[in-house]
Amino acid sequence: MKRVLALDVGDKRIGIAVSDPLGFTAQGLDTYVRAGNDAADAAYIRALAEKYAPARLLFGMPRNMDGSYGFQAEKVKAFAALVLEGWDGDHAFFDERLTTVSAERVLIEAELDWKKRRKVVDKLAATIILQAYLDSHPAL
């Protein structure tokens, strides 16, 4: 396994996490506040990918509780297509159901106020997505 860069893509923010070079652990990297321009946002992500040189980009894929894909999943797919233009590495999508809820719960238990939680919840959600992915794909 090599390094993986994970994205929790939202309408306002993108949580970003990266694995260690061996692909064992996930670390939160950033909460990127979207510029309101998908092309600029995609360029930012590609620049991060150049910096960290991951073997794979991982996009958190929102799914409904019944497993179906909804409108938000289509937005993530469209954004991923922009990011992947000019990216010659591998990519994957991974179920992100309830990761933001889990991240919020952890931050509430840590007694962070809502302003501080809002700044880090997306980064923590990306970290949870990435760690779940790494744990379920140990032989990559």
N, C-alpha and C positions, 0 to 999 in steps of 0.2 A: 504494500500500500504506500502510496505517496501522499503528499499534502492535498487536502481538500479544502476549498473555500465555499462556505455555505451562506445562503441568502434567505432571509425571511422578508419577502417583498410585500410591503403594504402600500396603501395609497399615499400616505404622508411620509413614512419612514421606511428604511430598509435596515434590518438587523443583519450584521455581518459577523461571522465566526470563521476561524481557521483551525485546522488540525495541526498537531505537531508534525514534523517531517516524516515520521514513521506511520502516521495515521492511527494512533492509539487514543489520543485525547483531544477534546475540543476546547478552544479558548475564545471567549468573546473578543471581538476586534473593534467594532465601531457600531454606532447607530447613526446612519447617514440620513439627514433630513433631505427629502427629495426636492429637486430644484423646480419641479413643475414642468419639466421638459424631459420626456423619456429618453431622448437621444443623449442629453447631457448626463442623465443618471446612468445610462448604460456605459458611457465613456468613463465615468468615475469607477464603475465596477471593473471594467476592463483594465484600467490603470492599476487598481488594486491587484488584479490577477497577474499583471506583469510584475509587480513588486514581489508578490509572495510565490509566484510560479507554481500554482497548484496543478496537479495532474487532472483534477476534476473540479468543475463548478457544480455545486449542488443547490437546487432551487427547492425551497419548501413549497409543497403543492397543497393548497387549501382544498379540503374535501368536506362535503356535508357529512353529518353523522351516519347516514346510511351508506357512505362510501362513494356516492355519486359526485360528479364535478359540477360546480356552479359557475356563476358569473365571475367571481373572484379568481377562479382557476384559469379562466380564459384570459384575464388580465395578466396573470403571472406568465402564462405561456407566451403571450405577445411580448411582454417585457424580456423574457428569456431569449426570444428570437432576436431582439435588438442587441442584447449583450453578446450573444453567440456569433453575430456578424463579425468576422475578423478573428474569432477565437478558434484556434486549431486543436485545443485540448478536448478532453472528454467532458460530458455533462450528464446529470441525472436529475430526476425529480423525486422527492420523498415526501410522504404523507406528513403533514404538519398539524393534523387535528389536535386541538387542545393544548398546543405548546405555549401559546400566549397565556392561556388560563393557568398553566403550570408555572410559567415564569412570574405571573402576577402573584400567585400564591406564595412562591418563594420570597419575593420582595416584600410582601405584606408581613410574612413571618419574620423577616429581617427588620421590620418596623421602619421601613423607608416611607416617607410621606409621598403623596401622589405626584408631586412635581419631580422628585428624584426618580420615582418609579418610571414615569413617562420617558425619562431620558435614557433609561437602560433596559426597559422591558423588551424591546425588539432585539437588542444585542443578546440578551439572555435567551430569548426564544430561538434565535439562530443557533446559539450554543447547544440548546436542548435538541434541536433538530439534527445538528451535526453529530452530537454524541450518540443519539439513537441510531443514526445511519452507520456510524463507525462500529457500533456494537453489533449491528445486524449484518455487517459485511466485513468480517474479520480477515477474510482471505484475499481481499482485493490487492 
